[in-house]
Amino acid sequence: MTEQPVERQTTLARHGATEWSRTGRHTGRTDVPLTDLGREQAIALGRRLAGHRFALVLTSPLSRAADTARLAGFPGATIEPDLMEWDYGQLEGRKFVDIRRDMPDWTIWQGPWPGGETVEEVGARADRVIARMRAADGDVLVFAHGHLLRVVGARWLGLPAASGGHLALSTATISILGWDRESPVIETWNEACHPV
């Protein structure tokens, strides 16, 4: 008889709102701060997460994620460089509609990504984060970014990284990854717990 994995959960928290997320600009490595609303959302995330014990808390080094972690009540979160948002290269700061003028069939999931990361490269980073999550001795909490967390969700399920395109994710939401016996599952996705 094979031993069943311990049914731990990983909670994914997307950072609060920024000016660029509000206006739909691709925000990869540019360190855009939280807006006042984003800070309120981070505090609301903290209320939702209060009382839950986490064996490991990780955050992207970018301030919008690290500040969300701090405001949510997790100032000691460990910086994990693999949680940085997708490197959009020459598409950084551009809106979808503007990119489509130059490349009519473009999506972030299919590329191209001039000067940036491919979806497979983002998937490889997500796999390293997942390995760290699964090695933790208890529940895990992760603060990061929309596209990166969507890839983490897809890879958690064993799907190709580009399948993250089917997992919408709003700012300041939580998603919970868990297990159904030995199968990785998504228990909760894109749960809002903040002011609109």
C-alpha distance (Angstrom), angle and dihedral (degrees) to the residues before:
residue distance angle dihedral
M1 . . .
T2 3.82 . .
E3 3.77 119.5 .
Q4 3.80 115.1 -110.8
P5 3.83 117.3 -128.3
V6 3.78 117.2 -107.1
E7 3.80 106.5 -98.2
R8 3.77 100.2 -120.1
Q9 3.78 123.8 162.0
T10 3.77 132.6 -136.6
T11 3.79 117.2 -153.9
L12 3.80 115.2 -153.6
A13 3.81 115.4 -156.8
R14 3.78 119.6 -168.6
H15 3.81 113.5 -148.7
G16 3.80 122.7 -103.2
A17 3.78 125.3 -92.7
T18 3.79 123.4 -62.2
E19 3.79 129.7 -173.2
W20 3.80 89.6 -104.6
S21 3.82 94.0 49.5
R22 3.81 88.6 49.6
T23 3.81 92.0 53.4
G24 3.81 96.6 39.9
R25 3.80 98.5 -112.7
H26 3.80 117.1 153.7
T27 3.80 103.1 -108.1
G28 3.77 110.9 -167.8
R29 3.77 118.3 142.3
T30 3.82 97.6 -9.9
D31 3.80 105.3 110.7
V32 3.81 99.4 -130.1
P33 3.84 112.8 175.4
L34 3.79 127.4 -129.3
T35 3.79 117.3 -92.0
D36 3.81 121.2 -129.3
L37 3.81 87.1 -93.9
G38 3.82 89.7 49.7
R39 3.80 90.6 54.2
E40 3.83 90.6 49.7
Q41 3.79 89.2 49.5
A42 3.81 91.3 51.2
I43 3.81 90.8 53.3
A44 3.82 89.2 49.3
L45 3.82 89.4 51.6
G46 3.80 87.0 54.5
R47 3.80 90.7 54.9
R48 3.83 89.9 51.6
L49 3.82 92.0 49.1
A50 3.82 96.8 41.2
G51 3.77 115.6 125.3
H52 3.80 96.1 18.5
R53 3.80 114.1 120.0
F54 3.80 116.0 -138.4
A55 3.80 123.9 -166.4
L56 3.82 90.5 -158.0
V57 3.81 131.9 21.1
L58 3.80 117.2 -170.2
T59 3.80 131.3 -176.5
S60 3.75 138.7 -175.9
P61 3.81 111.1 -109.6
L62 3.83 91.3 -123.5
S63 3.81 111.3 106.6
R64 3.81 96.7 -123.6
A65 3.82 89.6 62.7
A66 3.82 98.1 34.1
D67 3.83 91.4 48.4
T68 3.80 90.3 48.6
A69 3.81 88.6 53.4
R70 3.81 91.9 48.8
L71 3.82 94.6 46.4
A72 3.80 90.4 46.4
G73 3.80 88.9 58.6
F74 3.80 101.7 -95.4
P75 3.83 104.4 107.2
G76 3.81 92.0 152.3
A77 3.81 95.3 59.9
T78 3.80 113.1 144.4
I79 3.80 115.3 -115.4
E80 3.81 111.5 -120.4
P81 3.84 113.3 -172.5
D82 3.82 91.6 -161.7
L83 3.84 87.4 67.2
M84 3.82 92.9 67.1
E85 3.77 113.8 120.7
W86 3.80 121.8 -97.1
D87 3.81 112.9 -69.1
Y88 3.80 99.9 -120.0
G89 3.79 93.8 -172.8
Q90 3.81 111.5 -166.5
L91 3.82 90.1 2.1
E92 3.82 93.0 64.5
G93 3.79 112.0 128.7
R94 3.80 94.2 8.7
K95 3.80 125.4 123.4
F96 3.80 122.3 -123.7
V97 3.81 93.0 -115.5
D98 3.82 91.4 53.0
I99 3.80 93.1 48.9
R100 3.82 89.8 49.7
R101 3.82 90.0 57.5
D102 3.80 88.6 63.8
M103 3.84 97.6 33.1
P104 3.84 109.6 26.1
D105 3.83 96.1 -169.0
W106 3.80 96.7 41.5
T107 3.79 124.5 133.0
I108 3.79 127.6 164.0
W109 3.82 87.5 -119.6
Q110 3.82 96.1 54.5
G111 3.81 101.9 29.8
P112 2.89 150.2 160.0
W113 3.80 98.1 -144.5
P114 3.83 105.5 -168.2
G115 3.79 108.7 -155.1
G116 3.82 91.8 -8.8
E117 3.79 141.5 88.5
T118 3.78 124.2 -65.9
V119 3.78 119.4 -127.4
E120 3.81 88.2 -108.1
E121 3.81 91.4 55.6
V122 3.80 90.4 51.6
G123 3.80 87.7 47.8
A124 3.81 90.8 54.4
R125 3.82 89.9 54.0
A126 3.80 90.0 48.0
D127 3.82 89.9 51.8
R128 3.81 90.9 54.6
V129 3.82 90.4 50.3
I130 3.82 91.0 48.6
A131 3.80 91.0 51.2
R132 3.81 88.9 53.4
M133 3.82 91.2 47.3
R134 3.80 92.4 50.5
A135 3.82 91.9 48.3
A136 3.82 92.8 56.0
D137 3.78 118.8 109.3
G138 3.80 95.6 -125.5
D139 3.79 141.4 -10.9
V140 3.81 119.2 -16.0
L141 3.81 132.8 -147.7
V142 3.81 121.0 -158.6
F143 3.83 127.6 -169.7
A144 3.79 113.6 -163.3
H145 3.81 147.6 115.4
G146 3.80 138.9 -55.7
H147 3.78 104.9 -107.9
L148 3.80 94.5 35.5
L149 3.82 92.2 50.8
R150 3.80 90.9 47.8
V151 3.81 88.2 56.0
V152 3.82 89.9 47.8
G153 3.81 89.0 53.5
A154 3.80 92.2 50.9
R155 3.80 94.2 45.3
W156 3.84 91.3 46.5
L157 3.81 86.4 62.3
G158 3.81 92.0 46.2
L159 3.81 92.6 -110.1
P160 3.82 125.0 136.3
A161 3.81 113.4 -84.4
A162 3.82 90.7 -112.5
S163 3.83 88.7 63.9
G164 3.81 85.4 77.9
G165 3.80 83.4 83.9
H166 3.81 87.2 78.2
L167 3.82 93.9 56.8
A168 3.81 111.6 77.4
L169 3.81 113.7 -158.4
S170 3.80 127.3 -170.8
T171 3.79 127.3 -159.1
A172 3.81 118.7 -82.6
T173 3.78 95.7 14.0
I174 3.76 132.4 131.0
S175 3.77 130.0 -135.6
I176 3.78 125.8 -173.7
L177 3.79 124.9 -144.8
G178 3.77 117.5 -163.6
W179 3.77 146.1 139.4
D180 3.78 139.9 -83.7
R181 3.79 98.8 -159.0
E182 3.82 102.0 -57.9
S183 3.81 95.9 -17.8
P184 3.81 120.2 96.6
V185 3.82 110.9 -127.6
I186 3.78 141.4 175.9
E187 3.80 107.0 -116.3
T188 3.82 97.5 178.6
W189 3.79 130.3 8.5
N190 3.82 132.4 -168.5
E191 3.82 96.6 -9.3
A192 3.80 110.5 178.3
C193 3.79 115.4 -144.3
H194 3.79 102.3 163.2
P195 3.80 143.6 74.9
V196 3.79 114.0 -70.8
